[in-house]
Amino acid sequence: MSPQREEAPRCHVLASDAPAAPWSRPATADGEHTVDRPEAPRPSDPDPSHALDPASFTPWNAPAAASARPRKPFGPQQGLWLIVLFMLVQVGVATALTVSRGFLIGLVHGLRASLAGQPVGHVLPGPPSPAAIAASVIAAYVLAALWCVRYVLRRAGDRLRLGTPDGIAWRPAEPGAYPMAVALGIGTVAAAVAILHLVPVPPEQAPHSAFQALLMPGWMLGPSLLLLMVIAPCTEEFLFRGAAFAAFAARSGAGWATVIVTVLFVAVHAPEKIHYPPGFVDVSLMALGAAWLRLRYRSIRPAILLHILYNVGVSGMAMLLH
């Protein structure tokens, strides 16, 4: 038996070291030394120059030209269309629900008459109940809010957290902003109480039917209060003092944006105040206070708190009076 040769210990060479000399590489059967050749990268392999670069694995290091999109315009035209869209969707949904209610009532009456062997005739649906009105108002408002928020995020999503006048200002505010919002809310509600004391509502003057239906006792009172105290303040501040304000301020500046947005806000609430014109004063004060908070603290969140307090006070007065 031939003695076994002891195998020499292998040494590991790092990829960054220089290649070994040809005579130190294993020989083939015919005595020639092999030469290592670098393998060409396959088309599916990543770029070898970035193989050891950790920064190359982050998505934000992609070339800007590959992912950049042109910024969509969001100026006065889009801001005005946003408010008009907010009202049109509410009117459209409420109208569709009313027509559907009449159709269902006629269908049920016709089926009953046909099964009883009686002539169908004409059916005029009676006035909807307060609960039906409240459900229609809530459904229309929520759908309009979702539609408009989606429109804003698609058009001006890059301005969402900007605190400048041309930004939507959906961002945290400094702690001192919220006590100021509470003080303004108490002052606005006190002004509304004083106006109501100086100019009482005539007994024969009925309030707005939709607003009255939202505050009627019944199974829809809970969802109605949720709409008035939470959903409406958040939605309207996001749309008016947030998106619409940014759209008008981008072209006309913060001063004119405050005036235009306040006028639009009061006009949107005209159906609630038209039966009691002095109510336009307190809603205008609330809108101006919200705009001041938005500019002073570069955030719409204090304005949301002011709006919540105002709605709580006004709704409480309406429930006590009616």
Buried (B, 14 or more C-beta within 10 A) or exposed (E): EEEEEEEEEEEEEEEEEEEEEEEEEEEEEEEEEEEEEEEEEEEEEEEEEEEEEEEEEEEEEEEEEEEEEEEEEBBBEBBBBBBEBBBEBBEEBBEEBBEEBEEEBBEEBEEEBEEEEEEEEEBEEEEBEBBBBBBBBBBBBBBBBEBBBEBBEEBBEBBBEBBBBBBBBBBEBEEEBBEBBBEBBBBBBEBBBEBBEEEEBEEEEEBBBBBBBBBBEEEBBEBBBEBBBEBBBBBBBBBBBBBBBBBBBBEBEBEEBBEBBBEBBBEBBEEBBEBBEBBBBBBBBBBBBBBBBBBBBBBBBBBBBBBBBBBBBBBEBBBEEE
